[in-house]
């Protein structure tokens, strides 16, 4: 794997977007499975940096992930 390919996989695995199935189940990023242990650790560290930046730029201090989870919880209430 080239360094460019690894960087692309790390970026994809670190990103907040996750596909979901018709059942609502969230799917792991395929890039995660293409990385070795060191690459997964790098993706994790990058995701922490990205979430901190995202939260700091948000008026409510929440990440998009936090807002998405809260929306699902609110939608599930009777």
C-alpha positions as a Markdown table, in Angstrom:
| # | Residue | x | y | z |
|---|---|---|---|---|
| 1 | Unk | 0.0 | 0.0 | 0.0 |
| 2 | Unk | 1.3 | 3.4 | -0.9 |
| 3 | Unk | 1.5 | 6.3 | 1.6 |
| 4 | Unk | -1.2 | 8.1 | -0.5 |
| 5 | Unk | -3.5 | 5.0 | -0.3 |
| 6 | Unk | -3.0 | 4.8 | 3.5 |
| 7 | Unk | -3.7 | 8.5 | 4.0 |
| 8 | Unk | -7.0 | 8.1 | 2.0 |
| 9 | Unk | -8.0 | 5.1 | 4.1 |
| 10 | Unk | -7.2 | 6.9 | 7.3 |
| 11 | Unk | -9.2 | 9.9 | 6.2 |
| 12 | Unk | -12.2 | 7.7 | 5.2 |
| 13 | Unk | -12.1 | 5.7 | 8.5 |
| 14 | Unk | -11.7 | 8.9 | 10.6 |
| 15 | Unk | -14.6 | 10.7 | 9.0 |
| 16 | Unk | -17.9 | 11.0 | 10.8 |
| 17 | Unk | -20.1 | 9.9 | 8.0 |
| 18 | Unk | -21.3 | 6.3 | 8.3 |
| 19 | Unk | -23.7 | 4.5 | 5.9 |
| 20 | Unk | -26.7 | 2.8 | 7.4 |
| 21 | Unk | -28.8 | -0.1 | 6.3 |
| 22 | Unk | -32.5 | -0.1 | 5.6 |
| 23 | Unk | -32.9 | -1.4 | 9.1 |
| 24 | Unk | -31.2 | 1.6 | 10.6 |
| 25 | Unk | -28.1 | -0.3 | 11.5 |
| 26 | Unk | -25.0 | 1.8 | 11.1 |
| 27 | Unk | -22.3 | 0.2 | 9.0 |
| 28 | Unk | -18.6 | 0.3 | 9.8 |
| 29 | Unk | -16.4 | 2.2 | 7.3 |
| 30 | Unk | -15.0 | -0.3 | 4.9 |
| 31 | Unk | -11.7 | 1.6 | 5.1 |
| 32 | Unk | -11.3 | 0.5 | 8.7 |
| 33 | Unk | -10.9 | -3.1 | 7.7 |
| 34 | Unk | -8.3 | -2.2 | 5.0 |
| 35 | Unk | -6.0 | -0.6 | 7.6 |
| 36 | Unk | -3.5 | -2.5 | 9.8 |
| 37 | Unk | -3.5 | -1.9 | 13.6 |
| 38 | Unk | -1.2 | 1.2 | 13.3 |
| 39 | Unk | -3.4 | 2.7 | 10.6 |
| 40 | Unk | -6.5 | 2.1 | 12.7 |
| 41 | Unk | -4.9 | 3.8 | 15.7 |
| 42 | Unk | -3.9 | 6.7 | 13.4 |
| 43 | Unk | -7.6 | 6.9 | 12.2 |
| 44 | Unk | -8.8 | 6.9 | 15.8 |
| 45 | Unk | -6.5 | 9.8 | 16.8 |
| 46 | Unk | -7.5 | 11.7 | 13.7 |
| 47 | Unk | -11.2 | 11.2 | 14.4 |
| 48 | Unk | -10.7 | 12.7 | 17.9 |
| 49 | Unk | -9.0 | 15.8 | 16.5 |
| 50 | Unk | -11.8 | 16.2 | 13.9 |
| 51 | Unk | -14.6 | 15.8 | 16.5 |
| 52 | Unk | -12.9 | 18.4 | 18.7 |
| 53 | Unk | -12.7 | 20.9 | 15.8 |
| 54 | Unk | -16.3 | 20.1 | 14.8 |
| 55 | Unk | -17.6 | 20.6 | 18.3 |
| 56 | Unk | -15.7 | 23.9 | 18.8 |
| 57 | Unk | -17.1 | 25.3 | 15.5 |
| 58 | Unk | -20.7 | 24.4 | 16.5 |
| 59 | Unk | -22.9 | 26.9 | 18.2 |
| 60 | Unk | -24.2 | 24.2 | 20.6 |
| 61 | Unk | -20.8 | 22.6 | 21.2 |
| 62 | Unk | -22.0 | 19.3 | 19.8 |
| 63 | Unk | -20.6 | 17.2 | 17.0 |
| 64 | Unk | -22.7 | 16.1 | 14.1 |
| 65 | Unk | -22.6 | 12.6 | 15.5 |
| 66 | Unk | -24.0 | 13.8 | 18.8 |
| 67 | Unk | -26.8 | 15.6 | 17.0 |
| 68 | Unk | -27.6 | 12.6 | 14.9 |
| 69 | Unk | -27.7 | 10.3 | 18.0 |
| 70 | Unk | -30.0 | 12.7 | 19.8 |
| 71 | Unk | -32.3 | 13.0 | 16.8 |
| 72 | Unk | -32.6 | 9.2 | 16.6 |
| 73 | Unk | -33.4 | 9.0 | 20.3 |
| 74 | Unk | -36.0 | 11.8 | 20.1 |
| 75 | Unk | -37.6 | 10.1 | 17.0 |
| 76 | Unk | -37.8 | 6.8 | 18.9 |
| 77 | Unk | -39.8 | 8.2 | 21.8 |
| 78 | Unk | -43.5 | 7.4 | 21.7 |
